[in-house]
């Protein structure tokens, strides 16, 4: 049973009831007409038979009255059976429909008009039921979309924080509130400075200033939690613009790195303690040796001095690695520096390497190995981990250190033995590198020129090195994830508006320096709204994902295609004139001719494309995009295809 729209139902019921009320009146008029005709006939008959006027009139009128009463009774019964009963059934069906019951039976009648009225009423009822079902499906799809968005935001592992132009909180997700120890309601409306101490406010002031200028940033910030503790976080911010392209606030992705900061501080403290302990032990040893044997004092002092220099050198190396991590240096630079520190502080003939576990969790890739031959590195690139796959593949698979003291005889080196021996590598000790969560990130290996195992000194070095490597790799991975999320569309994986503006700005600088041209295209899909309205937003999302793939495949590697929002895309074509832009537009339209498969249906969409050229149609990013957008609407009005921007006298900005 469905509840129909009240306004439409009242209108149709009024028409049906008016029709049923008018029929009895028509019947009465018809019966009266028949009786009048028969009365006229009787009067004429009496006149022809030359009856006395008074007698004929009185008798005739009385007889006709009796005849009329009888005929009216018969006709009334017929009318009741043919018209009144079916119309009454139709009225009852209308009353049931008004009460929400669309399954009441409709009357049958041999009278064509009544049958037609019943059929029209049935069609109206079916149409209203279909419209109600369609409305219910649309509401369900909307609720599902809202629930999916809330699940994504509320289950995100990072904090999501939205500030307005006054740096006041307009939105936070549950994770962000939990990180600071507040509820979402307590944070809404509060300024950013309310969650920072003086040091944090000073760090945030410069970031907010750059954000208001439209810059995307990533940096470390310190917050103050509700319990008074410090919260260190990697914060990636994107400026928010209003409809007039003015600064309206910031969207921030916040990742908690407090544990990393504490680990760095703990590492620094550990290094200081180790240095102090070594110094104290060296001093005590020197004093004992001095008192024990004067002749050996000089040699002992020299050995202690060498040990102190070695400890100091290791401390300097660790400090240098941590500084590179804190400065956000490339991961390859950090890892190569770490390998160099280990090789310089270890025993003679040792070669170190770092392999990184690929995103698939199966294959190893070179991370840093400056002293290993390139041919050996190429052979290990893409090595699949597993039991008996050399030292590194076995260590990553077992999640434990693997010592191979003689590569020539160990079965784990059956496949790579000849290549290793060819390069003078006789032994290998590999240790897994773990993340703070216990996941394997890669391996740290030491190669020796003779059959042997690791020394105690080597073990100490590798303990420190794997810890530092884990910090560097985990920081790099977190930064890459946040950077990708900040610069790419979550649905299609294409660059978003922020990344498009950055690349367009760089392309304009190159074009200005080299006196070259470039093209900007704005594209809007045709008939996409029909997909959403007919199949739902989940189908529309699937279509946008496939369209993004088709469009990307139609462009050059140097081109950029970005999703601006909804079904609108923009394309940047460096080193392209008008002829090249037209060719690219045709390729994009041709790419859309390939149907999209959604729910066992093949859908084909068109597009309207607007083209703006540098320097003919503007020399700034905003102006070029606005002119391309205007050309796109001109193409849409023309029925689709592409249109090159044509300036008009009414353009205020040229």
NORRA-V410390 format. One line per field, one symbol per residue. ss: DSSP state (~ for helix, > for strand, _ for the rest). psi: psi as a letter, one per 40 degrees, with the letter a starting at -180 (. if undefined). burial: # if it has 16 or more other C-alpha atoms within 10 Angstrom, else .. Layout:
# NORRA-V410390
ss = ???
psi = ???
burial = ???
This chain:
# NORRA-V410390
ss = _____~~~~~~~~~~~~~~~~~~~~~~~~~~~~~~~~~~~~~~~~~~~____~~~~~~~~~~~~~~~~~~~~~~~~~~~~~~~~~~~~~~~~~~~~~~_____________~~~~~~~~~~~~~~~~~~~~~~~~~~~~~~~~~~~~~~~~~~~____>>>>>>___>>>>>_~~~~~~~___~~~~___>~~~~__~~~~~~~~~~~~~~~____>>>>>>>>_____>>>>>>>>>>>>_____>>>>>>>>>>_~~~~~~~~~~~~~~~~~~~~~~~~~~~~~~~~~~~_~~~~~~~~~~~~~~~~~~~~~~~~~~~~~~~~~____~~~~~~~~~~~~~~~_____>>>>>>>_____>>>>>>_____~~~~~~~__>>_____~~~~~~~~~___>>>______~~~___~~~~~~____>>>>>>>>_____>>>>>>>>>_______~~~~~~~~~~~~~~~~~~~~~~~~~~~~~~~~>______>_~~~~~~~~~~~~~~~~~~___>>>>>>>>>_~~~~~~~~_~~~~~~~~~~~~~~~~~______>>>>>>__>>>>>>>___~~~~~~~~~~~~~~____>>>__>>>__>>>>>>>>>______~~~~~~~~~~~~~~~~~___>>>>__________
psi = hihihdddddddddddddddddddddddddddddddddddddddddddefihddddddddddddddddddddddddddddddddddddddddddddddeeheeiiiiiiehdddddddddddddddddddddddddddddddddddddddddddeieiihhhiadefihehiiddddddeeiiddddheiideefiaddddddddddddddeeehhihihihihideeiihhihhhihihiadefiheaihhhhhhfdddddddddddddddddddddddddddddddddddhddeddddddddddddddddddddddddddddddefiiddddddddddddddeaiieihiihihhideediiihdhgdeiiddddddehehhiihfgadddddddefiihhhehddehdefddeddddddefhdihhhhihiieeeihdaihihiieihiiiidddddddddddddddddddddddddddddddeihddeeiiadddddddddddddddddefiiiihhhhhiiedddddddeidddddddddddddddddeiideihhihdibfhiihhgifhaddddddddddddddeehihhhffihhhiaihhihiihedeieidddddddddddddddddeeaaihhhhiieehde.
burial = ...#....#...#..#...#...#..#.......#...#..#...#.........#...#...#...#...#..##..##.###.##.######..##.#.#...####....##.##..##..#..##..#....##..#...........##...########.###.#######.##..#...##..###.###..##.##..##..##.#.###.######....###########......###########..##.##..##..#...#..##..#...#..##......#..##..#...#..##.##.##.###.##.....#..##########.##...#########..#.########......#..#.#####.##########.#.########...##...#..#....###########....###########.###...#..##.#############..#..##.#####..##########.##..##.##....###########.#..##..###.##########.###.##....#####..############..##.######.##..##.#.....############.##..#..#############...######.........
